[in-house]
Amino acid sequence: MSATSDTAPRHALPDPGERVPAISWPIVGIFCGAIALFAFSTWAALTGGLPVPVTVLLSAAAIFVLFTVLHDAAHYSVSTHRWVNVAFGRVAMLFVSPLISFKSFAFIHIEHHRNTNDDENDPDHFVSGAPLWQVPVRFALMDVPYLGFLVRHWRRRPRAEVLETSFLLAASAAVIVASAFTGHLWTLAVLYLIPERLAMVVLAWWFDWLPHHDLEDTQQENRYRATRNRVGAEWILTPLLLSQNYHLVHHLHPSIPFHRYVATWRRNEEAYLERDAAIGTAFGQQLDPDEYRDWKRLNGKLARLLPVRMPKRSSARAAVFHPVRVAGVDRLTGDSVLITFDVPDDLRDEFSFEPGQHITVRTSLGGEEVRRNYSLCTSATSGTLAIAVKHIPGGAFSTFAMERLQTGDTLELMTPTGSFGIPLDPIATKNYVAIAAGSGITPVLSILRTSLAVETESRFTLIYGNRDAAGTMFREELEELEARYADRLRIVHVRSRDPRHPARLRGRIDRSKLVQELGSDLSVASVDDWFLCGPAEMVTDLHGLLVERGAEPDRVHVELFHGYRKPKLTEDFSPATVEVSLRGRRHEVPLAAGDTVLESALKAGLEAPYACLGGACGTCKAKVVLGSVAMEQNFALSRTDVEDGYALTCQAHPTTPSVTVDYDA
């Protein structure tokens, strides 16, 4: 079990209060301005309209500004639309350093966030850890080590990205050689080579050296002291450094656009100070929190603290259906769609959910009722209700969802149920690991998103199995999350039908794959909670392995989309009387020999909640108040749930003449 450090106060980092906008107009503005400035300086250099030193400085300034565009694009901060970030990033990359592709830069930069100040694994430590006498050379060559970093990790990168970087590297060399042979090398140097190196020196100084040098903690050890803020002279430093004097805010909240760093710091200042945040003045003096507060009093400014947003459970007394309009149907992969719902305001409390919960969808297809259970895949703090449906050949609802369901249609949704997730604590410092295959990512994604947002000191590892990259549900969303939580989230993709994927990560997730991971970066003892979701064979096998290796059974949480539907048995069972408490009313119903508690309730016309009927989803969970029952199988309830008297009524057979169950408990 991991625990909060003895030296760090138990204080949760509140919500930063900033979100990625649909489009960040300040970023668009500086992008357009920088392109225009570069075009003007190029024209002035070619026509002799300005002296060469002036055009060089103007071009360097434009490239420096374009790095901020590139930087925000790498963190998906330019827009909520992925393609917008990629478009801005690719264009900006051509100006900043055409030696590598935008995707390669994004990969390298995320590794910097994940391993800040780690001299072996931080690609920017070449600059931030440089001895003073080497600073001039290292500043000018800050991007050169990136190529070596890529070479070391090229097997981890997609083939298209490697080819794009190789092409850009070859094209850059070809342009320089061609310019030399045609007598235009000096022109190229004035227009681009000299300004680009000059911009690189300033970027190394302002983005790497000033925020990180002389800080001994790595991002993994203490992210509040792996990067610093610089205070004082902010009237000039903030616009001049494009807010990078608040670089600590960026490392704590990488997805926030650069122009919102200062607002985020002021909003959450006391929370950062209670974590002993690294702060320096514009002149290099280092301040502890008390010294900073004294400095701040001289400026007469006060900070305020935002509350932490916490997920809350549905207010419904028992699961019940409501008609809800479909707000959107978006293709995720070739065989899966994301369905978003427009929950009416008066039902929002009933459709509040905890991470890992699911909803049951009911509709009529061909005159027959179809009922399916789907995990919610959004963050429980987002206010958005959405499910992902993967097509099953011959599946009635999945085929309907893929081919016919449209925005504006109405489906009946049962209020959220299930207990796959765990209670979250904003001041917890935990280590979570999730293992998912295929559509098993849906509840895991909700748990991952919510945990990282609420527990700002916890870490998460996701091992995710699919056939190939194209069939990976939420692949782009996971890339964005990894960029946002670089130092706290690690994703390991395992692919069974991708010959270009690293050899050790090819195949299916099974015992041997997990043993391999446990032998490298993970240990059972270091993990607080495990989440397993996927095919029953995979989940049960891995659950057994983890328990064998010493994991507490209650810390290994499993979720199956389908239980085993066993043949109906009547032997060894006797008739009984069942009293059912449902939505505040009591009903006494007869139970025939061999029937389950749920079957007796349904035969009596009660709208008892259920979905899978196989003991997998937990929708039919109820508390046994009087009498006793025996369950045929249980894949949804924890040992604690069972000890507290809960049962899956779709699997429960009375073992006493009368039984009382409460669905409202």
C-alpha positions in Angstrom: 0.0 0.0 0.0 1.4 3.4 -0.9 1.0 6.3 1.4 1.4 10.0 1.4 4.9 11.2 2.1 5.6 12.1 5.7 7.1 15.4 4.6 4.2 16.4 2.2 1.0 17.9 3.7 -2.1 15.9 2.9 -3.8 18.5 0.8 -5.5 17.8 -2.5 -4.8 20.0 -5.5 -8.1 21.6 -6.4 -9.5 21.7 -9.9 -7.5 24.3 -11.9 -10.7 25.9 -13.1 -9.4 26.0 -16.7 -10.4 23.8 -19.6 -9.2 23.3 -23.2 -11.4 25.6 -25.3 -13.0 24.7 -28.6 -10.4 27.0 -30.1 -7.8 29.0 -28.2 -8.0 32.3 -30.0 -4.8 33.7 -28.2 -2.9 30.8 -29.7 -4.4 31.4 -33.1 -3.5 35.0 -32.8 0.2 34.5 -31.9 0.4 31.8 -34.7 -0.9 34.2 -37.3 1.2 37.1 -36.0 4.4 35.0 -36.0 3.8 33.7 -39.5 3.2 37.2 -40.7 6.3 38.5 -38.9 8.4 35.7 -40.4 7.1 36.4 -43.9 7.8 40.2 -43.5 11.4 39.6 -42.2 12.0 37.2 -45.1 10.7 39.7 -47.6 12.9 42.4 -46.0 16.0 40.2 -46.1 15.5 39.3 -49.8 14.8 42.9 -50.9 17.4 44.5 -48.6 14.6 46.6 -46.9 16.1 46.1 -43.5 19.7 45.3 -42.3 20.5 41.7 -41.9 20.8 41.7 -38.1 17.3 43.2 -37.9 15.8 40.5 -40.1 17.6 37.8 -38.2 16.2 39.0 -34.9 12.7 39.4 -36.3 12.7 35.8 -37.8 14.1 34.4 -34.5 11.4 36.2 -32.6 8.8 34.6 -34.9 10.2 31.1 -34.4 10.4 31.6 -30.7 6.7 32.5 -30.6 5.8 29.5 -32.9 7.4 27.2 -30.4 4.6 28.1 -27.9 2.1 27.1 -30.6 3.9 23.8 -31.1 4.2 23.3 -27.4 0.5 23.8 -26.7 -0.4 21.7 -29.8 1.7 18.8 -28.3 -0.5 19.0 -25.2 -3.8 19.3 -27.2 -4.3 22.7 -25.7 -5.1 24.6 -28.9 -8.5 23.0 -29.4 -10.8 20.2 -28.2 -10.6 19.0 -31.8 -7.6 16.7 -32.3 -7.0 17.6 -35.9 -6.7 21.3 -35.1 -3.9 20.6 -32.7 -2.1 18.4 -35.2 -2.5 21.0 -38.0 -1.1 23.8 -35.9 1.6 21.6 -34.5 2.8 20.4 -37.9 3.0 23.9 -39.4 4.8 25.3 -36.3 7.2 22.3 -36.3 8.5 23.2 -39.8 9.7 26.6 -38.4 11.0 25.5 -35.1 13.0 22.4 -36.2 12.2 20.6 -39.4 14.5 17.7 -38.4 11.7 15.7 -36.8 8.0 15.4 -37.2 5.4 16.9 -34.9 4.3 13.5 -33.6 7.9 12.7 -32.8 8.3 16.0 -30.9 5.1 15.4 -29.0 6.4 12.0 -27.9 9.7 13.4 -26.8 8.1 16.3 -25.0 5.7 14.0 -23.1 8.8 11.9 -22.0 10.3 15.1 -20.7 7.1 15.7 -18.6 7.1 12.1 -17.4 10.8 12.1 -16.4 11.7 15.7 -15.6 15.2 16.1 -14.1 15.9 12.4 -14.6 19.3 12.6 -16.2 18.9 9.2 -17.9 15.4 9.5 -19.2 14.6 13.2 -19.5 15.5 14.3 -23.1 15.7 18.0 -22.0 18.2 17.3 -19.2 20.9 17.8 -21.8 20.1 21.5 -21.3 18.7 21.8 -17.8 21.5 19.7 -16.3 24.3 21.3 -18.2 27.4 22.5 -16.4 27.8 26.3 -16.7 30.9 26.1 -18.9 28.9 23.9 -21.4 25.8 26.1 -21.4 26.5 28.1 -24.6 27.1 25.0 -26.7 24.2 22.9 -25.2 21.7 25.8 -25.6 22.5 26.1 -29.3 22.2 22.3 -29.8 19.2 21.6 -27.6 17.2 19.7 -30.3 20.1 17.6 -31.5 19.8 15.1 -28.6 16.2 14.6 -29.6 17.4 12.6 -32.6 19.4 10.3 -30.4 16.4 9.9 -28.1 14.3 8.9 -31.1 16.8 6.4 -32.4 16.8 4.7 -29.0 13.1 4.5 -28.9 12.2 4.2 -32.6 10.8 0.7 -32.1 8.1 2.1 -29.8 6.9 4.6 -32.4 4.4 4.1 -35.2 5.9 3.4 -38.6 4.2 6.4 -40.2 5.8 8.7 -37.6 9.3 7.2 -38.1 8.9 7.6 -41.9 7.8 11.2 -41.6 10.7 12.1 -39.4 13.2 10.3 -41.7 11.8 12.2 -44.7 12.0 15.5 -42.9 15.6 14.8 -41.8 16.6 13.8 -45.3 14.8 16.8 -46.9 16.5 19.3 -44.5 19.9 17.9 -45.3 19.1 18.0 -49.0 18.0 21.7 -48.9 21.2 22.6 -47.1 23.4 20.7 -49.5 21.5 22.1 -52.5 21.9 25.6 -51.2 25.6 25.1 -50.8 26.1 23.8 -54.3 24.0 26.6 -55.9 25.7 29.4 -53.9 22.7 30.2 -51.8 23.9 28.9 -48.5 24.4 32.4 -47.0 20.9 33.4 -48.1 19.4 30.3 -46.4 21.5 31.0 -43.3 20.1 34.6 -43.1 16.6 33.6 -43.8 16.4 30.6 -41.5 19.5 28.8 -40.2 20.8 31.6 -38.1 17.4 32.8 -36.8 16.4 29.2 -36.0 19.6 28.6 -33.9 19.2 31.9 -32.2 15.6 31.1 -31.3 16.8 27.7 -30.1 19.3 29.3 -27.7 16.5 31.5 -26.1 14.1 28.5 -26.0 16.7 26.4 -24.2 17.3 29.2 -21.7 13.7 30.2 -21.0 11.8 26.8 -21.4 14.4 24.4 -19.9 17.2 26.2 -18.0 15.2 28.8 -16.0 12.4 26.4 -14.9 14.5 23.3 -14.1 18.2 23.9 -13.5 19.5 23.1 -10.0 16.3 21.3 -8.9 17.2 17.9 -7.6 13.7 16.3 -7.5 12.5 14.4 -10.5 8.9 14.6 -11.7 8.2 11.1 -10.2 9.7 12.0 -6.9 8.0 15.4 -6.3 6.3 17.2 -9.1 6.0 20.3 -7.0 9.7 20.7 -6.9 10.8 19.4 -10.3 9.8 22.7 -11.9 9.7 26.3 -10.5 7.8 29.5 -11.0 9.6 32.8 -11.3 7.9 35.8 -9.6 8.6 39.5 -9.8 8.9 41.9 -12.8 5.9 40.0 -14.2 4.8 43.1 -16.2 7.6 42.3 -18.5 8.5 38.6 -17.8 5.0 37.2 -18.4 4.5 38.6 -21.9 8.2 38.2 -22.8 8.4 34.5 -21.7 4.8 33.9 -22.9 3.8 32.9 -19.4 6.6 30.3 -19.0 7.7 32.1 -15.8 4.8 30.0 -14.5 6.2 26.8 -15.8 5.4 24.9 -12.6 1.7 25.4 -13.4 2.3 23.9 -16.9 3.9 20.8 -15.4 1.1 20.3 -12.9 -1.7 21.0 -15.5 -0.1 20.3 -19.0 -3.4 20.7 -20.9 -4.1 24.3 -19.8 -3.3 26.8 -22.6 -0.3 29.0 -21.9 -2.3 32.2 -21.5 -4.2 30.7 -18.5 -1.1 29.7 -16.3 -1.2 32.9 -14.2 -5.0 32.7 -13.5 -4.6 29.0 -12.5 -1.7 29.9 -10.1 -3.6 32.7 -8.5 -6.7 30.5 -8.1 -4.9 27.6 -6.4 -1.9 29.3 -4.9 -2.4 28.1 -1.3 -2.7 24.5 -2.4 0.6 24.7 -4.3 2.3 26.4 -1.4 1.2 23.7 1.0 3.0 21.3 -1.2 6.2 23.3 -0.9 6.2 24.4 -4.5 9.5 25.6 -6.0 9.5 29.3 -6.5 12.3 31.7 -7.5 12.4 35.4 -8.2 13.3 37.0 -11.5 16.8 37.5 -10.2 17.3 33.9 -9.1 16.7 34.0 -5.4 14.9 30.8 -4.2 11.9 31.3 -1.9 10.3 28.9 0.5 6.5 29.2 0.9 6.7 31.5 3.9 9.2 33.8 2.2 6.9 33.8 -0.9 3.9 34.8 1.3 6.0 37.7 2.7 7.0 38.7 -0.8 3.4 38.5 -1.9 2.1 40.6 1.0 4.2 43.4 -0.3 2.3 43.2 -3.5 -1.1 43.2 -1.7 -2.5 40.2 -3.5 -4.7 37.4 -2.1 -5.3 33.9 -3.5 -8.4 31.9 -3.2 -8.9 28.1 -3.2 -11.4 26.3 -5.4 -13.2 23.2 -4.0 -12.4 19.8 -5.4 -15.1 18.3 -7.7 -16.2 14.9 -6.5 -18.3 12.3 -8.3 -21.6 11.5 -6.7 -23.9 8.5 -6.9 -27.3 8.5 -8.5 -30.0 10.0 -6.3 -32.5 7.3 -7.5 -33.7 5.1 -4.6 -33.6 2.0 -7.0 -32.6 1.7 -10.6 -35.4 2.9 -12.9 -35.9 3.6 -16.6 -36.3 7.1 -18.1 -36.6 8.1 -21.8 -33.5 10.1 -22.7 -32.7 11.8 -26.0 -29.6 10.8 -28.0 -27.3 13.9 -28.3 -24.7 12.4 -30.6 -23.6 9.2 -32.4 -19.9 9.3 -33.3 -17.8 6.6 -34.9 -14.9 5.5 -32.7 -13.4 2.7 -34.9 -14.7 0.8 -37.9 -16.8 -1.4 -35.6 -17.7 0.9 -32.6 -19.6 4.1 -31.9 -19.8 6.6 -29.0 -23.3 7.5 -28.0 -23.8 10.7 -26.0 -27.1 11.4 -24.2 -28.8 14.7 -23.5 -30.0 14.2 -19.9 -32.8 16.6 -18.9 -32.0 18.9 -16.1 -34.6 17.4 -13.8 -33.0 14.0 -14.2 -29.3 15.0 -13.8 -29.1 14.0 -10.1 -30.6 10.6 -10.9 -28.1 10.0 -13.7 -25.1 11.1 -11.6 -22.7 8.3 -11.5 -19.5 7.0 -9.9 -16.6 5.9 -12.1 -16.9 2.3 -13.3 -20.8 2.3 -13.1 -23.0 1.3 -16.1 -26.4 1.9 -17.4 -29.0 -0.5 -19.0 -30.4 0.6 -22.4 -33.8 -0.6 -23.4 -35.6 -0.2 -26.7 -37.9 -2.0 -29.1 -36.5 -3.6 -32.2 -38.7 -5.5 -34.6 -41.5 -5.5 -32.0 -39.4 -7.1 -29.3 -37.8 -5.6 -26.3 -34.0 -5.4 -26.3 -32.1 -4.7 -23.1 -28.4 -4.3 -23.0 -25.9 -3.2 -20.4 -23.1 -0.6 -21.2 -20.4 0.9 -19.0 -20.2 4.7 -18.9 -16.9 5.9 -20.4 -16.8 9.6 -19.4 -15.4 11.1 -16.3 -17.8 11.1 -13.4 -17.1 14.8 -12.8 -17.7 15.8 -16.4 -21.5 16.1 -16.3 -21.6 14.1 -19.6 -23.3 10.7 -20.0 -22.0 8.5 -22.8 -21.5 4.9 -23.7 -19.4 3.1 -26.3 -21.0 0.3 -28.3 -18.8 -2.3 -30.1 -20.5 -4.2 -32.9 -21.1 -7.8 -32.3 -21.9 -9.8 -35.5 -25.6 -10.7 -35.3 -26.0 -8.5 -32.2 -29.4 -6.8 -32.3 -28.7 -3.6 -30.5 -25.1 -3.2 -31.6 -26.1 -3.5 -35.2 -28.9 -1.0 -34.6 -26.5 1.4 -33.0 -23.9 1.2 -35.8 -26.4 1.4 -38.7 -29.6 3.1 -37.7 -29.3 5.1 -34.4 -29.3 8.9 -35.0 -29.0 12.1 -33.0 -32.5 13.0 -31.8 -33.7 9.5 -31.3 -34.9 8.5 -27.8 -33.8 5.4 -25.8 -34.9 4.2 -22.4 -32.0 4.4 -19.9 -31.9 2.8 -16.5 -30.2 5.0 -13.8 -26.6 4.1 -13.2 -25.7 0.9 -11.2 -22.6 -1.2 -10.5 -19.6 -1.1 -8.2 -16.6 -1.7 -10.3 -14.9 1.5 -9.3 -13.8 2.5 -5.8 -14.4 5.5 -3.6 -11.9 8.3 -4.4 -10.1 10.5 -1.9 -8.7 13.9 -3.1 -5.8 13.7 -0.6 -4.9 10.1 -1.5 -1.6 9.1 -3.0 -2.2 5.8 -4.7 -0.9 3.6 -7.5 -3.6 2.1 -9.8 -3.2 -0.5 -12.5 -6.0 -1.4 -15.0 -5.9 -4.2 -17.5 -8.4 -4.0 -20.3 -9.0 -5.7 -23.6 -11.2 -4.4 -26.5 -14.4 -2.7 -25.3 -13.3 -3.5 -21.7 -11.7 0.0 -21.9 -15.1 1.7 -21.4 -15.4 1.5 -17.5 -11.7 1.6 -17.1 -11.6 4.9 -19.1 -14.1 6.4 -16.7 -12.1 5.3 -13.7 -8.9 6.5 -15.2 -10.2 9.9 -16.1 -11.9 10.5 -12.8 -9.1 9.2 -10.6 -6.5 11.3 -12.2 -8.7 14.4 -12.0 -9.8 13.9 -8.4 -6.7 12.3 -6.8 -4.1 14.7 -8.0 -1.2 12.7 -6.3 -2.2 9.3 -7.6 -0.7 7.4 -10.5 -2.2 5.1 -13.1 -0.9 2.4 -15.4 -3.1 1.1 -18.2 -2.3 -2.2 -20.0 -4.7 -2.2 -23.0 -5.0 -5.1 -25.5 -6.4 -4.8 -29.0 -5.9 -6.4 -32.5 -4.2 -3.3 -33.9 -4.0 0.5 -33.7 -7.0 1.0 -36.0 -9.2 -1.1 -33.9 -8.2 0.5 -30.6 -11.2 2.3 -29.1 -10.5 5.8 -27.7 -6.9 5.7 -29.0 -6.7 9.4 -29.6 -8.4 10.2 -26.3 -5.8 8.1 -24.5 -3.0 9.9 -26.3 -4.4 13.2 -25.1 -4.8 11.9 -21.5 -1.2 10.7 -21.6 -0.1 14.1 -22.8 -2.2 15.8 -20.0 -1.0 13.5 -17.2 2.4 12.7 -18.5 4.0 12.2 -15.1 1.2 10.2 -13.6 -0.2 8.1 -16.5 1.6 5.3 -18.4 -0.2 3.4 -21.1 1.1 0.0 -22.4 -0.5 -1.1 -25.7 -0.6 -4.9 -26.4 -1.6 -5.8 -29.9 -2.3 -9.3 -31.3 -2.3 -8.6 -35.0 0.2 -5.8 -35.6 3.5 -7.2 -37.0 5.2 -3.8 -36.5 4.4 -3.6 -32.8 7.3 -4.2 -30.4 7.8 -8.0 -30.1 7.4 -8.1 -26.4 4.0 -6.4 -26.6 2.6 -8.5 -29.4 -0.1 -11.1 -28.7 -2.9 -11.3 -26.2 -2.9 -10.2 -22.6 -2.5 -13.4 -20.6 -0.5 -14.7 -17.7 2.8 -14.6 -19.5 2.3 -11.0 -20.5 1.4 -9.9 -17.0 4.3 -11.8 -15.5 6.5 -9.9 -18.0 5.2 -6.6 -16.8 5.4 -7.6 -13.1 9.0 -8.4 -13.7 9.9 -5.0 -15.2 8.0 -1.9 -14.2 5.3 -3.2 -11.8 5.3 -5.1 -8.6 2.1 -6.5 -6.9 3.2 -4.9 -3.6 3.4 -1.4 -5.1 -0.1 -1.4 -6.5 -3.1 -0.2 -4.3 -5.9 -1.3 -6.6 -6.2 -3.4 -9.8 -9.0 -3.1 -12.3 -9.6 -6.0 -14.8 -12.1 -5.8 -17.6 -12.4 -7.9 -20.7 -13.2 -11.5 -21.7 -14.1 -13.8 -18.8 -11.2 -16.1 -19.5 -8.6 -13.3 -19.3 -10.1 -11.6 -16.3 -10.4 -14.8 -14.2 -7.0 -16.0 -15.2 -5.3 -12.7 -14.3 -7.3 -12.3 -11.1 -5.9 -15.7 -10.0 -2.4 -14.8 -10.9 -2.5 -11.5 -8.9 -3.9 -13.2 -5.9 -1.3 -15.9 -6.1 1.4 -13.2 -6.2 0.1 -11.7 -3.0 -2.6 -9.1 -4.0 -5.5 -8.7 -1.6 -8.6 -10.2 -3.3 -10.6 -7.1 -2.4 -8.0 -5.0 -4.2 -8.4 -6.8 -7.5 -11.7 -5.5 -9.0 -13.2 -7.3 -11.9 -15.9 -6.4 -14.5 -17.4 -8.8 -17.0 -19.7 -7.7 -19.8 -21.2 -11.2 -19.9 -21.7 -13.8 -17.2 -22.4 -17.5 -17.8 -26.0 -18.2 -18.5 -26.4 -21.7 -16.9 -29.2 -24.1 -17.7 -32.2 -23.6 -15.3 -32.1 -26.0 -12.4 -35.0 -27.1 -10.3 -33.6 -29.9 -8.2 -32.6 -29.2 -4.6 -34.7 -26.1 -4.5 -38.0 -25.5 -2.7 -40.8 -23.0 -3.2 -40.5 -19.9 -1.0 -42.2 -16.6 -0.2 -40.2 -13.4 -1.1 -40.9 -10.0 0.2 -39.5 -7.3 -2.1 -38.9 -3.7 -1.1 -38.7 -1.7 -4.3 -38.9 2.1 -4.7 -40.4 2.6 -1.3 -43.1 -0.1 -1.6 -43.2 -3.6 -0.3 -44.5 -6.6 -2.3 -45.0 -10.2 -1.3 -44.5 -12.6 -4.2 -44.4 -16.4 -4.5 -41.3 -18.1 -5.7 -41.5 -21.4 -7.5 -38.9 -24.1 -7.0 -35.8 -23.4 -9.0 -36.6 -19.7 -9.7 -34.3 -16.9 -8.6 -35.5 -14.0 -6.5 -35.4 -11.8 -9.6 -37.5 -14.2 -11.6 -40.2 -14.3 -8.9 -40.3 -10.5 -8.9 -40.5 -10.3 -12.6 -43.3 -12.9 -12.8 -45.2 -10.9 -10.3 -45.1 -7.9 -12.6 -42.5 -5.9 -10.6 -40.1 -3.6 -12.5 -37.1 -5.0 -10.7 -33.8 -3.8 -12.2 -31.7 -6.3 -14.2 -29.5 -6.4 -17.3 -27.2 -9.3 -18.0 -28.9 -12.1 -16.0 -25.5 -13.8 -15.8 -24.1 -12.5 -12.5 -21.7 -10.1 -14.3 -23.1 -6.6 -14.2 -24.5 -6.1 -10.6 -27.6 -4.3 -11.8 -29.9 -6.6 -9.9 -28.0 -6.2 -6.6 -30.2 -6.1 -3.5 -29.8 -6.5 0.3 -31.1 -9.7 2.0 -32.8 -8.3 5.1 -34.4 -11.5 6.4 -33.7 -15.1 5.6 -30.9 -16.4 3.4 -30.1 -17.1 -0.2 -27.4 -18.9 -2.2 -26.0 -17.5 -5.4 -25.1 -19.8 -8.3 -22.3 -17.5 -9.4 -21.0 -14.0 -8.7 -18.8 -11.8 -10.9 -20.0 -8.4 -9.7 -20.0 -8.3 -5.9 -17.0 -7.9 -3.7 -16.4 -10.1 -0.6 -17.3 -7.1 1.5 -20.7 -6.7 -0.3 -21.5 -10.3 0.3 -20.5 -10.1 4.0 -22.8 -7.0 4.3 -25.7 -9.1 3.1 -26.0 -8.1 -0.6 -26.8 -10.6 -3.3 -27.3 -10.7 -7.1 -31.0 -11.5 -7.3 -30.6 -13.0 -10.8 -28.4 -15.7 -9.2 -30.0 -15.9 -5.7 -32.1 -18.9 -4.6 -33.8 -18.9 -1.2 -32.4 -21.3 1.3 -35.1 -20.4 3.9 -38.9 -20.7 3.5 -39.2 -16.9 3.4 -36.8 -14.2 2.3 -36.9 -10.4 2.4 -34.8 -8.4 -0.1 -34.4 -4.6 -0.4 -33.5 -3.1 -3.8 -33.5 0.4 -2.2 -30.8 -0.4 0.3 
